[in-house]
Amino acid sequence: MAETDEIARREAKEHIEAFLQKFLRMPMEMLLPPGYTSVKSMVGAMSAKAGHSMKQTIDSVIEEGKFICGSPATVREKLEEYQSQIGFGHLLTLLQFGTLPADLTRKNMEIYSKEVMPYLRDVTARKAA
C-alpha cells in the first residue's frame, strides 16, 4: 500500500514480480515428485497448473484478484468486496513479499494497521449487527 494506486504499484512491481517469477518457480520433480501422487491426480494437478507456466506480472495478478495493491481506499474496497463474496471471518495478510525491503514492508504494515484494519472491523461489526 501507498498514498496512491500509482505509487503502490510502482513500489511493489519489482518485488511482487520477483516473488512470482523467481520464488514461486519449482522444477517439476520438486512440485510433483515421482510416486508421490497417482497418475490421475498428477494429470489433474498439471491441468490445474497449466496457466501458471505463463509469465505473471503485477498487472495480471491484480486483475485476477490474486494480489491487492493500491491506496488504502483501493485496498479497503477490494477487501470489502471479497468479504461480501465469500464471508471470511479471519484475514491473514502478506504485507511483506518477494524482495520488498524493510522500509516498504514497515510502510505497508503501518498503512494497513491505521487505514484499513479499523475500517474492516467497523464493516464487519455493522454486518453482524
MMTF fields as JSON, N, C-alpha, C and O atoms, coordinates in Angstrom:
{
  "mmtfVersion": "1.0.0",
  "mmtfProducer": "UNKNOWN",
  "numBonds": 515,
  "numAtoms": 516,
  "numGroups": 129,
  "numChains": 1,
  "numModels": 1,
  "chainsPerModel": [1],
  "groupsPerChain": [129],
  "chainIdList": ["A"],
  "bondAtomList": [4, 2, 8, 6, 12, 10, 16, 14, 20, 18, 24, 22, 28, 26, 32, 30, 36, 34, 40, 38, 44, 42, 48, 46, 52, 50, 56, 54, 60, 58, 64, 62, 68, 66, 72, 70, 76, 74, 80, 78, 84, 82, 88, 86, 92, 90, 96, 94, 100, 98, 104, 102, 108, 106, 112, 110, 116, 114, 120, 118, 124, 122, 128, 126, 132, 130, 136, 134, 140, 138, 144, 142, 148, 146, 152, 150, 156, 154, 160, 158, 164, 162, 168, 166, 172, 170, 176, 174, 180, 178, 184, 182, 188, 186, 192, 190, 196, 194, 200, 198, 204, 202, 208, 206, 212, 210, 216, 214, 220, 218, 224, 222, 228, 226, 232, 230, 236, 234, 240, 238, 244, 242, 248, 246, 252, 250, 256, 254, 260, 258, 264, 262, 268, 266, 272, 270, 276, 274, 280, 278, 284, 282, 288, 286, 292, 290, 296, 294, 300, 298, 304, 302, 308, 306, 312, 310, 316, 314, 320, 318, 324, 322, 328, 326, 332, 330, 336, 334, 340, 338, 344, 342, 348, 346, 352, 350, 356, 354, 360, 358, 364, 362, 368, 366, 372, 370, 376, 374, 380, 378, 384, 382, 388, 386, 392, 390, 396, 394, 400, 398, 404, 402, 408, 406, 412, 410, 416, 414, 420, 418, 424, 422, 428, 426, 432, 430, 436, 434, 440, 438, 444, 442, 448, 446, 452, 450, 456, 454, 460, 458, 464, 462, 468, 466, 472, 470, 476, 474, 480, 478, 484, 482, 488, 486, 492, 490, 496, 494, 500, 498, 504, 502, 508, 506, 512, 510],
  "bondOrderList": [1, 1, 1, 1, 1, 1, 1, 1, 1, 1, 1, 1, 1, 1, 1, 1, 1, 1, 1, 1, 1, 1, 1, 1, 1, 1, 1, 1, 1, 1, 1, 1, 1, 1, 1, 1, 1, 1, 1, 1, 1, 1, 1, 1, 1, 1, 1, 1, 1, 1, 1, 1, 1, 1, 1, 1, 1, 1, 1, 1, 1, 1, 1, 1, 1, 1, 1, 1, 1, 1, 1, 1, 1, 1, 1, 1, 1, 1, 1, 1, 1, 1, 1, 1, 1, 1, 1, 1, 1, 1, 1, 1, 1, 1, 1, 1, 1, 1, 1, 1, 1, 1, 1, 1, 1, 1, 1, 1, 1, 1, 1, 1, 1, 1, 1, 1, 1, 1, 1, 1, 1, 1, 1, 1, 1, 1, 1, 1],
  "groupList": [{"groupName": "MET", "atomNameList": ["N", "CA", "C", "O"], "elementList": ["N", "C", "C", "O"], "formalChargeList": [0, 0, 0, 0], "bondAtomList": [1, 0, 2, 1, 3, 2], "bondOrderList": [1, 1, 2], "singleLetterCode": "M", "chemCompType": "L-PEPTIDE LINKING"}, {"groupName": "ALA", "atomNameList": ["N", "CA", "C", "O"], "elementList": ["N", "C", "C", "O"], "formalChargeList": [0, 0, 0, 0], "bondAtomList": [1, 0, 2, 1, 3, 2], "bondOrderList": [1, 1, 2], "singleLetterCode": "A", "chemCompType": "L-PEPTIDE LINKING"}, {"groupName": "GLU", "atomNameList": ["N", "CA", "C", "O"], "elementList": ["N", "C", "C", "O"], "formalChargeList": [0, 0, 0, 0], "bondAtomList": [1, 0, 2, 1, 3, 2], "bondOrderList": [1, 1, 2], "singleLetterCode": "E", "chemCompType": "L-PEPTIDE LINKING"}, {"groupName": "THR", "atomNameList": ["N", "CA", "C", "O"], "elementList": ["N", "C", "C", "O"], "formalChargeList": [0, 0, 0, 0], "bondAtomList": [1, 0, 2, 1, 3, 2], "bondOrderList": [1, 1, 2], "singleLetterCode": "T", "chemCompType": "L-PEPTIDE LINKING"}, {"groupName": "ASP", "atomNameList": ["N", "CA", "C", "O"], "elementList": ["N", "C", "C", "O"], "formalChargeList": [0, 0, 0, 0], "bondAtomList": [1, 0, 2, 1, 3, 2], "bondOrderList": [1, 1, 2], "singleLetterCode": "D", "chemCompType": "L-PEPTIDE LINKING"}, {"groupName": "ILE", "atomNameList": ["N", "CA", "C", "O"], "elementList": ["N", "C", "C", "O"], "formalChargeList": [0, 0, 0, 0], "bondAtomList": [1, 0, 2, 1, 3, 2], "bondOrderList": [1, 1, 2], "singleLetterCode": "I", "chemCompType": "L-PEPTIDE LINKING"}, {"groupName": "ARG", "atomNameList": ["N", "CA", "C", "O"], "elementList": ["N", "C", "C", "O"], "formalChargeList": [0, 0, 0, 0], "bondAtomList": [1, 0, 2, 1, 3, 2], "bondOrderList": [1, 1, 2], "singleLetterCode": "R", "chemCompType": "L-PEPTIDE LINKING"}, {"groupName": "LYS", "atomNameList": ["N", "CA", "C", "O"], "elementList": ["N", "C", "C", "O"], "formalChargeList": [0, 0, 0, 0], "bondAtomList": [1, 0, 2, 1, 3, 2], "bondOrderList": [1, 1, 2], "singleLetterCode": "K", "chemCompType": "L-PEPTIDE LINKING"}, {"groupName": "HIS", "atomNameList": ["N", "CA", "C", "O"], "elementList": ["N", "C", "C", "O"], "formalChargeList": [0, 0, 0, 0], "bondAtomList": [1, 0, 2, 1, 3, 2], "bondOrderList": [1, 1, 2], "singleLetterCode": "H", "chemCompType": "L-PEPTIDE LINKING"}, {"groupName": "PHE", "atomNameList": ["N", "CA", "C", "O"], "elementList": ["N", "C", "C", "O"], "formalChargeList": [0, 0, 0, 0], "bondAtomList": [1, 0, 2, 1, 3, 2], "bondOrderList": [1, 1, 2], "singleLetterCode": "F", "chemCompType": "L-PEPTIDE LINKING"}, {"groupName": "LEU", "atomNameList": ["N", "CA", "C", "O"], "elementList": ["N", "C", "C", "O"], "formalChargeList": [0, 0, 0, 0], "bondAtomList": [1, 0, 2, 1, 3, 2], "bondOrderList": [1, 1, 2], "singleLetterCode": "L", "chemCompType": "L-PEPTIDE LINKING"}, {"groupName": "GLN", "atomNameList": ["N", "CA", "C", "O"], "elementList": ["N", "C", "C", "O"], "formalChargeList": [0, 0, 0, 0], "bondAtomList": [1, 0, 2, 1, 3, 2], "bondOrderList": [1, 1, 2], "singleLetterCode": "Q", "chemCompType": "L-PEPTIDE LINKING"}, {"groupName": "PRO", "atomNameList": ["N", "CA", "C", "O"], "elementList": ["N", "C", "C", "O"], "formalChargeList": [0, 0, 0, 0], "bondAtomList": [1, 0, 2, 1, 3, 2], "bondOrderList": [1, 1, 2], "singleLetterCode": "P", "chemCompType": "L-PEPTIDE LINKING"}, {"groupName": "GLY", "atomNameList": ["N", "CA", "C", "O"], "elementList": ["N", "C", "C", "O"], "formalChargeList": [0, 0, 0, 0], "bondAtomList": [1, 0, 2, 1, 3, 2], "bondOrderList": [1, 1, 2], "singleLetterCode": "G", "chemCompType": "PEPTIDE LINKING"}, {"groupName": "TYR", "atomNameList": ["N", "CA", "C", "O"], "elementList": ["N", "C", "C", "O"], "formalChargeList": [0, 0, 0, 0], "bondAtomList": [1, 0, 2, 1, 3, 2], "bondOrderList": [1, 1, 2], "singleLetterCode": "Y", "chemCompType": "L-PEPTIDE LINKING"}, {"groupName": "SER", "atomNameList": ["N", "CA", "C", "O"], "elementList": ["N", "C", "C", "O"], "formalChargeList": [0, 0, 0, 0], "bondAtomList": [1, 0, 2, 1, 3, 2], "bondOrderList": [1, 1, 2], "singleLetterCode": "S", "chemCompType": "L-PEPTIDE LINKING"}, {"groupName": "VAL", "atomNameList": ["N", "CA", "C", "O"], "elementList": ["N", "C", "C", "O"], "formalChargeList": [0, 0, 0, 0], "bondAtomList": [1, 0, 2, 1, 3, 2], "bondOrderList": [1, 1, 2], "singleLetterCode": "V", "chemCompType": "L-PEPTIDE LINKING"}, {"groupName": "CYS", "atomNameList": ["N", "CA", "C", "O"], "elementList": ["N", "C", "C", "O"], "formalChargeList": [0, 0, 0, 0], "bondAtomList": [1, 0, 2, 1, 3, 2], "bondOrderList": [1, 1, 2], "singleLetterCode": "C", "chemCompType": "L-PEPTIDE LINKING"}, {"groupName": "ASN", "atomNameList": ["N", "CA", "C", "O"], "elementList": ["N", "C", "C", "O"], "formalChargeList": [0, 0, 0, 0], "bondAtomList": [1, 0, 2, 1, 3, 2], "bondOrderList": [1, 1, 2], "singleLetterCode": "N", "chemCompType": "L-PEPTIDE LINKING"}],
  "groupTypeList": [0, 1, 2, 3, 4, 2, 5, 1, 6, 6, 2, 1, 7, 2, 8, 5, 2, 1, 9, 10, 11, 7, 9, 10, 6, 0, 12, 0, 2, 0, 10, 10, 12, 12, 13, 14, 3, 15, 16, 7, 15, 0, 16, 13, 1, 0, 15, 1, 7, 1, 13, 8, 15, 0, 7, 11, 3, 5, 4, 15, 16, 5, 2, 2, 13, 7, 9, 5, 17, 13, 15, 12, 1, 3, 16, 6, 2, 7, 10, 2, 2, 14, 11, 15, 11, 5, 13, 9, 13, 8, 10, 10, 3, 10, 10, 11, 9, 13, 3, 10, 12, 1, 4, 10, 3, 6, 7, 18, 0, 2, 5, 14, 15, 7, 2, 16, 0, 12, 14, 10, 6, 4, 16, 3, 1, 6, 7, 1, 1],
  "groupIdList": [1, 2, 3, 4, 5, 6, 7, 8, 9, 10, 11, 12, 13, 14, 15, 16, 17, 18, 19, 20, 21, 22, 23, 24, 25, 26, 27, 28, 29, 30, 31, 32, 33, 34, 35, 36, 37, 38, 39, 40, 41, 42, 43, 44, 45, 46, 47, 48, 49, 50, 51, 52, 53, 54, 55, 56, 57, 58, 59, 60, 61, 62, 63, 64, 65, 66, 67, 68, 69, 70, 71, 72, 73, 74, 75, 76, 77, 78, 79, 80, 81, 82, 83, 84, 85, 86, 87, 88, 89, 90, 91, 92, 93, 94, 95, 96, 97, 98, 99, 100, 101, 102, 103, 104, 105, 106, 107, 108, 109, 110, 111, 112, 113, 114, 115, 116, 117, 118, 119, 120, 121, 122, 123, 124, 125, 126, 127, 128, 129],
  "secStructList": [7, 7, 1, 1, 2, 2, 2, 2, 2, 2, 2, 2, 2, 2, 2, 2, 2, 2, 0, 0, 0, 0, 0, 1, 7, 7, 7, 2, 2, 2, 2, 1, 7, 6, 6, 1, 1, 7, 2, 2, 2, 2, 2, 2, 2, 2, 2, 2, 2, 4, 4, 4, 4, 1, 7, 7, 7, 2, 2, 2, 2, 2, 2, 6, 6, 1, 7, 7, 7, 1, 7, 2, 2, 2, 2, 2, 2, 2, 2, 2, 2, 2, 2, 2, 2, 2, 7, 7, 1, 7, 7, 7, 7, 7, 7, 1, 7, 6, 6, 7, 7, 2, 2, 2, 2, 2, 2, 2, 2, 2, 2, 0, 0, 0, 0, 0, 2, 2, 2, 2, 2, 2, 2, 2, 2, 2, 2, 2, 7],
  "xCoordList": [0.832, 0.0, 0.873, 2.014, 0.29, 0.972, -0.084, -1.284, 0.376, -0.528, -1.51, -2.653, -1.07, -1.938, -1.75, -0.791, -2.683, -2.555, -1.275, -0.576, -0.98, 0.207, 1.491, 2.368, 1.609, 2.807, 2.893, 3.974, 1.778, 1.777, 2.249, 3.076, 1.738, 2.167, 3.65, 4.377, 4.087, 5.493, 6.406, 7.436, 6.028, 6.853, 6.808, 7.796, 5.693, 5.53, 5.996, 6.381, 5.969, 6.192, 7.412, 7.276, 8.57, 9.808, 9.752, 10.234, 9.167, 9.195, 8.148, 8.419, 6.964, 5.95, 6.339, 6.094, 6.942, 7.351, 8.525, 8.624, 9.414, 10.478, 9.85, 10.261, 8.859, 8.146, 7.502, 7.634, 6.81, 6.09, 7.023, 6.788, 8.074, 8.901, 10.111, 10.668, 10.525, 11.693, 11.331, 11.671, 10.642, 10.422, 9.303, 9.305, 8.356, 7.286, 7.629, 6.905, 8.702, 9.114, 9.705, 10.49, 9.298, 9.818, 9.987, 9.146, 11.051, 11.165, 10.068, 9.645, 9.619, 8.506, 8.759, 7.838, 10.01, 10.291, 10.144, 9.942, 10.245, 10.024, 8.537, 8.033, 7.847, 6.433, 5.597, 4.698, 5.897, 5.174, 6.186, 6.415, 6.798, 7.815, 7.235, 6.093, 8.021, 7.548, 7.109, 7.796, 5.974, 5.456, 4.689, 4.104, 4.684, 4.018, 2.519, 1.749, 2.106, 0.689, 0.36, 1.246, -0.912, -1.341, -1.282, -1.207, -1.316, -1.315, -2.529, -2.411, -3.685, -4.907, -4.759, -5.134, -4.216, -4.002, -2.999, -3.17, -1.947, -0.923, -1.494, -1.199, -2.305, -2.939, -3.83, -3.812, -4.601, -5.466, -4.666, -5.021, -3.594, -2.76, -2.09, -2.009, -1.61, -0.936, -1.908, -1.543, -3.128, -4.097, -4.516, -4.761, -4.604, -4.963, -3.842, -4.105, -2.612, -1.466, -1.044, -0.103, -1.713, -1.291, -1.134, -0.164, -2.038, -1.967, -0.871, -0.53, -0.31, 0.706, 2.093, 3.013, 2.252, 3.567, 3.832, 4.983, 2.78, 2.988, 3.545, 3.35, 4.229, 4.847, 3.765, 2.956, 3.76, 2.815, 3.469, 4.672, 2.649, 3.126, 2.261, 1.238, 2.671, 1.862, 0.461, -0.525, 0.372, -0.927, -1.804, -2.999, -1.216, -2.016, -2.533, -3.678, -1.715, -2.183, -3.171, -4.035, -3.055, -4.066, -5.385, -6.444, -5.313, -6.522, -7.227, -8.457, -6.464, -7.029, -7.49, -8.084, -7.228, -7.635, -6.723, -7.109, -5.522, -4.565, -3.714, -3.108, -3.669, -2.812, -3.556, -4.077, -3.606, -4.257, -3.163, -2.303, -3.204, -2.17, -2.812, -3.549, -2.536, -3.069, -3.085, -2.404, -3.88, -4.078, -4.92, -5.513, -4.977, -5.84, -7.297, -7.961, -7.786, -9.167, -9.362, -10.372, -8.411, -8.498, -8.456, -9.237, -7.548, -7.41, -8.668, -9.152, -9.203, -10.446, -11.579, -12.323, -11.703, -12.771, -12.67, -13.671, -11.464, -11.278, -11.539, -12.209, -11.016, -11.226, -12.692, -13.195, -13.373, -14.798, -15.576, -16.5, -15.198, -15.838, -15.635, -16.583, -14.393, -14.11, -14.808, -15.289, -14.859, -15.544, -17.029, -17.618, -17.63, -19.049, -19.272, -20.289, -18.318, -18.451, -18.29, -19.062, -17.284, -17.013, -17.246, -17.289, -17.4, -17.743, -16.672, -16.985, -15.404, -14.349, -14.486, -14.952, -14.072, -14.107, -12.727, -12.599, -11.712, -10.325, -9.566, -9.782, -8.686, -7.92, -6.438, -5.988, -5.692, -4.247, -3.617, -3.707, -2.986, -2.397, -0.916, -0.256, -0.407, 1.015, 1.525, 1.486, 1.998, 2.397, 3.872, 4.337, 4.603, 5.974, 6.008, 5.527, 6.561, 6.581, 7.824, 8.357, 8.28, 9.419, 10.612, 11.119, 11.053, 12.243, 11.883, 12.736, 10.638, 10.211, 11.097, 11.168, 11.77, 12.691, 11.971, 10.763, 12.736, 12.19, 11.409, 10.349, 11.906, 11.202, 9.833, 8.87, 9.739, 8.437, 7.511, 6.293, 8.101, 7.29, 6.677, 5.487, 7.495, 7.018, 5.928, 4.898, 6.159, 5.169, 3.86, 2.785, 3.948, 2.787, 2.014, 0.79, 2.742, 2.113, 1.46, 0.36, 2.13, 1.583, 0.321, -0.665, 0.346, -0.851, -1.995, -3.128, -1.704, -2.746, -3.348, -4.568, -2.487, -2.993, -3.767, -4.683, -3.41, -4.065, -5.259, -6.233, -5.194, -6.198, -7.073, -8.053, -6.733, -7.542, -8.17, -9.381, -7.377, -7.874, -9.027, -10.024, -8.941, -10.076, -11.359, -12.454, -11.216, -12.37, -13.017, -14.24, -12.195, -12.742, -13.433, -14.457, -12.881, -13.533, -14.911, -15.879, -15.0, -16.282, -17.29, -18.456, -16.847, -17.732, -18.244, -19.434, -17.353, -17.728, -18.701, -19.668, -18.46, -19.345, -20.732, -21.744, -20.785, -22.079, -22.871, -24.088, -22.177, -22.858, -23.347, -24.369, -22.635, -23.023, -24.222, -24.978, -24.383, -25.463, -26.817, -27.817],
  "yCoordList": [-1.181, 0.0, 1.24, 1.24, 2.285, 3.574, 4.663, 4.392, 5.875, 7.021, 6.994, 7.431, 6.485, 6.383, 5.013, 4.301, 4.653, 3.39, 3.367, 2.355, 4.477, 4.551, 4.336, 3.587, 4.981, 4.821, 3.384, 2.795, 2.824, 1.45, 0.462, -0.404, 0.585, -0.316, -0.133, -1.109, 1.103, 1.372, 0.777, 0.182, 0.939, 0.412, -1.116, -1.739, -1.722, -3.174, -3.96, -5.121, -3.357, -4.067, -4.99, -6.193, -4.452, -5.24, -6.412, -7.504, -6.178, -7.159, -8.259, -9.422, -7.903, -8.949, -9.774, -10.98, -9.135, -9.899, -10.818, -11.893, -10.433, -11.346, -12.538, -13.68, -12.266, -13.343, -14.307, -15.524, -13.758, -14.583, -15.349, -16.523, -14.693, -15.275, -16.044, -16.867, -15.787, -16.492, -17.423, -18.605, -16.892, -17.662, -18.691, -19.664, -18.509, -19.487, -20.576, -21.565, -20.41, -21.394, -22.615, -22.503, -23.807, -25.061, -26.047, -26.105, -26.816, -27.863, -28.909, -29.149, -29.519, -30.481, -31.59, -32.009, -32.071, -33.173, -32.752, -33.598, -31.436, -30.947, -30.697, -30.923, -30.233, -29.932, -31.207, -31.318, -32.157, -33.43, -34.573, -35.115, -34.953, -35.996, -37.33, -37.658, -38.103, -39.405, -40.295, -40.387, -40.945, -41.852, -41.173, -41.847, -39.853, -39.105, -39.019, -38.968, -39.003, -38.929, -39.99, -40.501, -40.307, -41.242, -40.546, -39.319, -41.32, -40.744, -39.836, -38.745, -40.276, -39.473, -38.135, -37.084, -38.187, -36.954, -36.034, -34.815, -36.629, -35.826, -35.133, -33.964, -35.845, -35.245, -34.08, -33.021, -34.264, -33.197, -31.999, -30.856, -32.253, -31.165, -30.412, -29.184, -31.14, -30.495, -29.653, -28.578, -30.122, -29.321, -28.093, -27.037, -28.214, -27.065, -26.023, -24.826, -26.474, -25.572, -25.083, -24.297, -25.528, -25.221, -23.729, -23.326, -22.903, -21.466, -20.784, -19.637, -21.458, -20.833, -20.828, -20.209, -21.516, -21.521, -20.224, -19.897, -19.49, -18.22, -17.189, -17.294, -16.209, -15.189, -14.324, -13.707, -14.289, -13.453, -12.1, -12.01, -11.059, -9.708, -9.12, -9.694, -7.989, -7.321, -7.041, -7.196, -6.629, -6.327, -7.573, -7.515, -8.705, -9.923, -10.453, -10.899, -10.414, -10.944, -10.008, -10.464, -8.705, -7.781, -8.003, -8.071, -8.117, -8.334, -9.635, -9.686, -10.683, -11.981, -12.025, -13.016, -10.972, -10.943, -11.712, -12.012, -12.037, -12.776, -11.872, -12.329, -10.597, -9.643, -8.321, -7.838, -7.742, -6.447, -5.42, -5.59, -4.362, -3.346, -2.003, -1.868, -1.012, 0.307, 1.193, 0.946, 2.229, 3.167, 2.482, 1.433, 3.052, 2.474, 2.34, 1.354, 3.315, 3.247, 2.069, 1.371, 1.845, 0.723, -0.601, -1.506, -0.718, -1.964, -2.215, -3.345, -1.185, -1.347, -1.821, -2.737, -1.196, -1.548, -3.006, -3.722, -3.453, -4.835, -5.828, -6.838, -5.55, -6.479, -6.55, -7.622, -5.422, -5.435, -6.225, -6.969, -6.057, -6.811, -8.312, -9.09, -8.717, -10.141, -10.68, -11.813, -9.867, -10.3, -10.523, -11.482, -9.65, -9.803, -11.055, -11.733, -11.361, -12.52, -13.842, -14.776, -13.926, -15.22, -15.26, -16.341, -14.097, -14.05, -14.536, -15.213, -14.209, -14.662, -13.979, -12.844, -14.689, -14.142, -13.708, -12.795, -14.36, -14.035, -13.786, -14.465, -12.818, -12.458, -12.493, -11.789, -13.298, -13.374, -12.639, -13.093, -11.516, -10.709, -11.024, -11.431, -10.837, -10.994, -9.606, -9.203, -8.884, -7.499, -7.356, -6.249, -8.453, -8.498, -9.643, -10.736, -9.415, -10.429, -10.248, -9.145, -11.353, -11.288, -10.604, -11.028, -9.554, -8.823, -7.462, -6.577, -7.284, -5.998, -5.64, -6.401, -4.492, -4.14, -3.734, -3.498, -3.66, -3.388, -2.08, -2.03, -1.023, 0.264, 0.215, 0.789, -0.46, -0.562, -1.546, -1.373, -2.577, -3.507, -2.775, -2.915, -2.0, -1.231, -0.246, -0.122, 0.448, 1.391, 0.668, 1.153, -0.488, -1.3, -1.679, -1.556, -2.139, -2.56, -1.385, -1.518, -0.247, 0.917, 1.438, 1.748, 1.534, 1.993, 1.01, 1.419, -0.281, -1.296, -1.202, -1.225, -1.097, -1.098, 0.168, 0.125, 1.288, 2.557, 2.872, 3.47, 2.472, 2.945, 1.863, 2.172, 0.604, -0.47, -1.339, -1.564, -1.822, -2.734, -2.154, -2.85, -0.919, -0.378, -0.296, -0.543, 0.044, 0.122, -1.256, -1.382, -2.283, -3.632, -4.112, -4.791, -3.763, -4.116, -3.471, -4.12, -2.206, -1.489, -2.102, -2.282, -2.422, -3.039, -4.379, -4.676, -5.174, -6.487, -6.359, -7.117, -5.415, -5.198, -4.74, -5.183, -3.865, -3.402, -4.543, -4.63, -5.412, -6.535, -7.554, -8.204, -7.699, -8.656, -8.143, -8.931, -6.831, -6.235, -6.37, -5.922],
  "zCoordList": [0.0, 0.0, 0.0, 0.463, -0.536, -0.547, -0.633, -0.605, -0.736, -0.742, -1.914, -1.776, -3.062, -4.242, -4.88, -4.581, -5.768, -6.502, -7.334, -7.385, -7.976, -8.835, -8.041, -8.473, -6.894, -6.056, -5.546, -5.536, -5.126, -4.603, -5.666, -5.382, -6.873, -7.954, -8.267, -8.456, -8.319, -8.634, -7.552, -7.868, -6.282, -5.196, -5.123, -4.733, -5.485, -5.351, -6.564, -6.431, -7.738, -9.008, -9.001, -9.222, -8.755, -8.793, -7.808, -8.105, -6.65, -5.572, -5.746, -5.446, -6.224, -6.465, -7.684, -7.719, -8.684, -9.859, -9.545, -10.136, -8.639, -8.182, -7.47, -7.674, -6.64, -5.926, -6.921, -6.791, -7.909, -8.881, -9.816, -10.103, -10.289, -11.338, -10.83, -11.556, -9.594, -9.057, -7.913, -7.937, -6.911, -5.691, -5.793, -5.038, -6.693, -6.854, -7.868, -7.979, -8.593, -9.594, -8.9, -7.958, -9.403, -8.87, -10.011, -10.908, -9.988, -11.006, -10.791, -9.661, -11.871, -11.808, -10.788, -10.088, -10.7, -9.763, -8.301, -7.43, -8.025, -6.664, -6.421, -5.322, -7.449, -7.337, -7.259, -6.425, -8.123, -8.166, -8.242, -9.323, -7.111, -7.152, -7.62, -7.299, -8.379, -8.866, -7.712, -6.695, -7.872, -6.857, -5.737, -4.889, -5.723, -4.66, -4.877, -3.918, -6.131, -6.461, -7.508, -8.193, -7.618, -8.649, -10.009, -10.079, -11.072, -12.42, -12.596, -13.152, -12.128, -12.246, -11.505, -12.025, -10.304, -9.537, -10.219, -10.233, -10.786, -11.449, -12.682, -12.931, -13.45, -14.627, -14.189, -14.817, -13.129, -12.621, -12.138, -12.426, -11.409, -10.899, -12.036, -12.007, -13.035, -14.161, -14.978, -15.454, -15.146, -15.904, -15.108, -15.691, -13.786, -12.951, -12.938, -12.827, -13.049, -13.005, -14.388, -14.499, -15.429, -16.797, -17.046, -17.688, -16.57, -16.798, -16.015, -16.306, -15.028, -14.177, -14.803, -14.268, -15.937, -16.563, -17.317, -17.61, -17.63, -18.312, -17.337, -16.126, -17.87, -17.035, -16.391, -17.084, -15.064, -14.339, -14.052, -13.804, -14.092, -13.812, -12.712, -12.338, -12.206, -11.188, -11.728, -11.007, -12.993, -13.577, -13.686, -13.397, -14.103, -14.269, -12.933, -12.856, -11.88, -10.601, -9.916, -9.168, -10.162, -9.637, -10.365, -9.741, -11.681, -12.482, -12.103, -12.08, -11.808, -11.436, -9.984, -9.557, -9.223, -7.823, -6.892, -5.763, -7.339, -6.516, -5.641, -4.672, -5.981, -5.287, -5.21, -6.215, -4.036, -3.858, -3.631, -2.767, -4.41, -4.349, -4.651, -5.628, -3.815, -4.092, -2.878, -1.882, -2.987, -1.881, -0.8, -1.055, 0.382, 1.414, 0.945, 1.264, 0.2, -0.291, -1.236, -1.155, -2.126, -3.07, -2.329, -2.623, -1.37, -0.612, 0.215, 0.266, 0.861, 1.636, 0.73, 1.081, -0.426, -1.373, -1.807, -1.81, -2.173, -2.628, -1.5, -1.709, -0.306, 0.804, 1.205, 1.541, 1.173, 1.492, 0.435, 0.763, -0.819, -1.904, -1.71, -1.818, -1.423, -1.229, 0.018, 0.026, 1.067, 2.286, 2.001, 2.499, 1.209, 0.847, 0.009, 0.155, -0.87, -1.756, -1.027, -1.247, -0.155, 0.471, 1.969, 2.555, 2.605, 4.023, 4.968, 5.947, 4.707, 5.614, 6.971, 7.066, 8.016, 9.357, 9.832, 10.648, 9.324, 9.665, 8.37, 7.366, 8.408, 7.224, 7.565, 8.469, 6.853, 7.026, 5.851, 4.71, 6.124, 5.066, 4.91, 5.866, 3.718, 3.439, 3.084, 1.921, 4.075, 3.886, 3.527, 3.254, 3.526, 3.022, 2.022, 2.321, 0.856, -0.19, -1.036, -1.16, -1.618, -2.525, -1.905, -0.866, -2.543, -2.101, -1.505, -1.438, -1.073, -0.518, 0.674, 1.639, 0.62, 1.696, 2.977, 2.985, 4.046, 5.377, 5.436, 6.061, 4.801, 4.883, 4.201, 4.71, 3.063, 2.386, 3.103, 3.11, 3.705, 4.499, 5.688, 5.97, 6.375, 7.523, 7.091, 7.753, 5.984, 5.456, 5.162, 5.516, 4.518, 4.192, 5.457, 5.511, 6.463, 7.72, 8.447, 8.985, 8.463, 9.164, 8.476, 9.144, 7.155, 6.438, 6.653, 6.907, 6.552, 6.739, 8.145, 8.306, 9.157, 10.536, 10.889, 11.71, 10.28, 10.604, 9.711, 10.169, 8.428, 7.481, 6.868, 6.19, 7.096, 6.511, 7.592, 7.578, 8.513, 9.545, 10.365, 10.559, 10.854, 11.622, 10.783, 11.289, 9.525, 8.622, 8.463, 8.525, 8.26, 8.096, 9.362, 9.293, 10.518, 11.781, 11.87, 12.267, 11.504, 11.539, 10.581, 10.932, 9.376, 8.371, 8.879, 8.776, 9.421, 9.944, 11.101, 11.185, 11.986, 13.135, 12.666, 13.209, 11.67, 11.154, 10.528, 10.695, 9.811, 9.151, 10.177, 9.96, 11.285, 12.318, 13.13, 13.698, 13.175, 13.995, 13.348, 13.909]
}
